[in-house]
Amino acid sequence: MKKRILAFILATLMSFTLVSFANPKEKENPQPSPRPIIIQGAMDVETENLVAQLQNVEKITYGGWLFFKGTVDNYPVVVTKTEIGMTNAAASTLLAIEKFNPLAIINQGTSGGHDPALHRYDIVIGKKSVNFGSFRSEHSDYNKGIHAENWIPMDINVSVNGEIKELKDFEGNTTLIETAKSVMNTYKKGKVVEGVIGSADQWNRELDRIKWIHEKYATSVEEMETASAAQIAKTYKVPFLGIRILSNSEIHDEGYDRNSGEYCQDFVLKVTKKLIQQARQNKDFLQYKDESTNNTTIQ
């Protein structure tokens, strides 16, 4: 009996050994998993359709922020629900970078129109994003009134590699912009243009105020997240792009339409599929470019 038990143990150990060393080259040179693409949206109306397109979905919570980890065309994609506002977007972006090490980040969703040339359902590809809630005023005595039209835009202090940079805005990654433009003709609900996405914890409906922001910051649209997420992405040197659809326009008296969130997600999904195709063809196709120093590094 003891001999049979000993023989069984020896046979089992040999089988484990054979399995462990069956393909030593694979163990020595494991193929790295591709870095995921992060797609951000603040609300359900900006994320639910994208989540529905994911395969093998895993819902993950860090703090108060939700992340839906899955695949699109067998490539890793994480849809993140940032929640509304600049602080939420910054926190969610930091967590996404630290937890998932993304290849790129796309912040997308709905917005209000600033540019008179744009209408509801038009899409803006963010060549820049800007925090239009950062400004200062000159001294004025009591009873002299509030003159918001004289407020002066301020730069944003950003730490990159321990060096503080003062930035007026945040450039969209040029490769991501070109990728988004390559599928723009597939969008049939309105125009697709390059423009400036303005972000602040504000919802402006006064036409004079909208006109002032548009003239001071050259904004195409306003919303509450993109520039904040772009700031964190720049700190980490992660390629970033904002894509926003006009869900409403006070300028043209075009009220909010929930369907706009769906239209934007559909367009962003096409951009994502194009990015996946490019990543499979050339793993080094996407670069981070620091516009402030003109240095380029492969990510």
C-alpha positions in Angstrom: 0.0 0.0 0.0 2.8 2.4 0.9 4.5 1.7 -2.4 1.4 2.5 -4.3 1.0 5.8 -2.5 4.6 6.7 -3.1 4.3 5.8 -6.8 1.2 8.0 -7.1 3.0 11.0 -5.4 6.0 10.6 -7.7 3.8 10.4 -10.8 1.9 13.5 -9.8 5.1 15.5 -9.1 6.4 14.5 -12.6 3.2 15.6 -14.3 3.5 19.0 -12.6 7.1 19.3 -13.6 6.3 18.4 -17.2 3.5 21.0 -17.3 5.7 23.7 -15.8 8.6 23.2 -18.2 6.5 22.2 -21.3 7.2 25.6 -23.0 10.1 27.3 -21.2 10.4 30.0 -23.9 6.9 31.2 -23.2 7.7 31.5 -19.5 11.0 33.3 -20.3 9.4 35.7 -22.8 5.7 36.2 -21.9 3.8 38.4 -24.3 2.8 41.7 -22.5 -0.9 42.5 -22.4 -1.8 45.5 -24.6 -2.4 48.7 -22.6 -6.1 49.6 -22.5 -7.9 52.5 -24.0 -9.8 54.6 -21.4 -13.1 56.2 -22.5 -14.6 58.6 -20.0 -18.1 60.0 -19.5 -19.6 61.8 -16.5 -23.1 60.4 -16.6 -25.1 57.3 -17.5 -26.3 59.0 -20.6 -22.7 59.4 -21.7 -21.5 55.9 -20.8 -24.3 53.3 -20.9 -24.1 52.6 -24.6 -20.4 52.2 -24.5 -20.6 49.8 -21.5 -23.2 47.8 -23.5 -20.7 47.3 -26.3 -18.0 45.8 -24.0 -17.4 42.1 -23.9 -16.3 40.2 -20.8 -17.3 43.2 -18.6 -16.0 43.5 -15.1 -17.4 46.3 -12.9 -14.8 47.8 -10.6 -15.2 50.5 -7.9 -12.4 52.7 -6.5 -13.7 55.1 -4.0 -16.8 56.6 -5.4 -15.9 56.1 -9.1 -17.0 53.3 -11.4 -14.9 51.5 -14.0 -16.2 49.0 -16.5 -13.3 46.8 -17.7 -13.8 44.8 -20.8 -12.9 44.4 -24.5 -13.8 45.8 -27.8 -12.7 43.6 -30.8 -10.8 41.6 -28.3 -8.8 44.6 -27.2 -8.9 45.9 -23.6 -11.1 49.0 -23.1 -12.1 50.6 -19.8 -15.2 52.8 -19.7 -15.0 55.1 -16.7 -17.9 57.0 -15.2 -16.2 60.1 -13.8 -19.3 61.7 -12.3 -19.9 65.4 -13.0 -17.5 68.2 -12.3 -13.8 69.1 -12.4 -12.7 67.5 -9.2 -14.5 64.3 -9.9 -13.0 64.1 -13.4 -9.5 64.7 -12.1 -9.8 62.0 -9.4 -11.3 59.5 -11.8 -8.6 60.2 -14.3 -5.8 59.8 -11.8 -7.3 56.5 -10.6 -7.7 55.2 -14.2 -4.0 56.0 -15.0 -2.7 54.4 -11.8 -4.9 51.3 -11.9 -4.9 50.5 -15.7 -1.8 52.1 -17.3 -3.7 53.2 -20.4 -2.5 53.6 -23.9 -4.7 56.7 -24.3 -7.6 58.5 -22.7 -10.7 59.8 -24.6 -13.0 62.1 -22.6 -16.4 62.4 -24.3 -20.0 63.3 -23.8 -22.5 66.2 -24.0 -21.9 69.9 -24.0 -23.5 73.3 -24.6 -22.7 75.4 -27.6 -20.6 78.5 -27.6 -19.7 78.9 -31.2 -22.6 80.4 -33.3 -21.5 78.3 -36.2 -22.4 75.1 -34.4 -25.7 73.5 -33.7 -27.2 70.7 -31.6 -25.7 67.3 -32.6 -22.5 68.8 -34.1 -19.4 67.1 -32.6 -16.2 69.0 -31.6 -12.9 67.2 -31.7 -10.8 69.0 -29.0 -7.6 70.4 -30.5 -7.4 72.1 -27.2 -9.3 72.1 -23.9 -9.3 75.1 -21.5 -10.3 75.7 -17.9 -12.5 78.9 -18.3 -13.2 79.0 -14.6 -9.6 80.2 -13.9 -9.5 84.0 -13.9 -8.6 87.0 -11.7 -9.9 90.5 -11.3 -8.2 93.8 -10.6 -8.8 95.7 -7.4 -12.1 97.6 -7.2 -13.5 99.5 -4.2 -16.8 98.8 -2.4 -19.9 100.0 -4.3 -18.1 100.0 -7.6 -20.0 96.9 -8.8 -19.0 93.6 -10.3 -17.6 93.7 -13.8 -17.1 90.1 -15.0 -16.4 91.3 -18.5 -13.1 92.7 -17.2 -11.9 89.5 -15.5 -8.6 88.2 -16.8 -8.0 84.5 -17.7 -5.3 82.9 -15.6 -2.8 80.1 -16.6 -3.0 76.7 -14.9 0.1 75.4 -12.9 0.9 71.9 -13.9 3.7 69.7 -12.5 5.4 67.6 -15.2 8.5 65.6 -14.1 8.7 67.8 -11.0 8.8 71.0 -13.1 6.0 73.5 -12.8 4.6 74.7 -16.2 2.1 77.5 -16.6 -0.3 76.5 -19.3 -3.2 78.4 -20.9 -4.8 75.3 -22.3 -4.2 71.6 -23.0 -3.4 70.3 -26.5 -5.2 67.2 -27.8 -2.8 64.5 -28.9 -2.2 65.0 -32.6 -2.4 61.3 -33.5 -5.7 60.9 -31.7 -7.0 64.0 -33.5 -6.1 62.5 -36.8 -7.6 59.2 -35.9 -10.9 60.9 -34.9 -10.9 62.9 -38.2 -10.4 59.8 -40.2 -13.9 58.5 -39.3 -15.7 61.9 -39.2 -17.4 61.2 -42.5 -19.3 58.3 -40.9 -21.2 60.7 -38.7 -24.5 61.7 -40.2 -26.3 63.6 -37.4 -24.4 66.9 -37.8 -21.0 68.4 -38.5 -17.7 67.2 -37.0 -15.1 70.0 -36.5 -11.9 70.7 -34.6 -12.4 73.2 -31.8 -11.7 74.3 -28.2 -13.6 72.5 -25.4 -14.2 74.8 -22.4 -14.5 73.3 -18.9 -15.6 74.7 -15.6 -18.0 73.9 -12.7 -20.5 76.2 -14.4 -23.7 75.9 -16.5 -24.0 79.2 -18.4 -27.3 80.3 -20.1 -26.8 84.0 -20.2 -26.0 84.8 -23.8 -23.7 87.7 -23.0 -21.8 85.5 -20.6 -21.5 82.8 -23.3 -20.4 85.3 -25.8 -17.7 86.7 -23.4 -16.3 83.2 -22.7 -16.3 82.4 -26.4 -14.4 85.6 -27.2 -11.9 85.3 -24.3 -11.1 81.6 -24.5 -12.1 80.8 -28.2 -14.4 78.1 -26.8 -16.6 76.0 -29.1 -18.5 74.4 -26.3 -18.7 74.2 -22.5 -18.9 71.3 -20.1 -17.5 70.3 -16.7 -14.8 67.7 -17.1 -12.4 67.7 -20.2 -9.8 70.2 -19.2 -9.5 68.8 -15.7 -8.9 65.2 -17.1 -6.5 66.6 -19.7 -4.5 68.3 -16.9 -4.0 65.0 -15.1 -3.2 63.1 -18.3 -0.5 65.7 -19.1 1.0 65.2 -15.7 1.3 61.5 -16.4 2.2 61.9 -20.1 -0.7 59.9 -21.3 -2.0 60.8 -24.8 -5.4 62.5 -24.4 -8.3 63.7 -26.5 -11.6 65.3 -25.8 -14.7 64.7 -28.0 -17.9 66.6 -27.2 -21.3 66.7 -28.9 -23.6 69.7 -28.6 -26.6 68.5 -26.7 -28.1 72.0 -26.6 -27.3 75.6 -27.8 -28.7 78.6 -26.0 -27.5 80.7 -28.9 -29.9 79.0 -31.3 -32.6 78.2 -28.7 -32.0 74.5 -29.2 -32.9 72.6 -26.0 -31.2 69.6 -24.5 -31.7 66.2 -26.2 -30.7 63.1 -24.3 -30.2 61.2 -27.6 -27.1 63.4 -28.2 -25.2 61.3 -25.6 -25.9 58.2 -27.6 -24.8 59.8 -30.9 -21.5 60.9 -29.3 -20.9 57.4 -27.9 -21.5 55.8 -31.3 -18.9 58.1 -32.9 -16.4 57.6 -30.1 -16.8 53.8 -30.5 -15.8 54.2 -34.2 -12.8 56.2 -33.2 -11.9 53.5 -30.6 -12.1 50.7 -33.1 -9.9 52.7 -35.5 -7.3 53.1 -32.7 -7.4 49.4 -31.9 -6.7 48.7 -35.6 -3.8 51.1 -35.6 -2.4 49.6 -32.3 -2.4 46.1 -33.8 -0.6 47.3 -36.9 2.0 49.2 -35.1 2.4 49.1 -31.3 4.4 52.4 -31.3 2.0 54.4 -33.5 0.8 56.6 -30.6 3.0 59.2 -29.2 2.8 61.7 -26.4 3.9 65.1 -27.5 4.6 67.8 -24.9 3.7 70.9 -26.9 5.2 73.2 -24.3 8.7 71.8 -24.8 8.3 70.3 -28.2 9.6 67.0 -26.9 8.2 63.7 -28.2 8.3 60.3 -26.4 6.9 57.0 -27.4 4.4 55.6 -24.9 
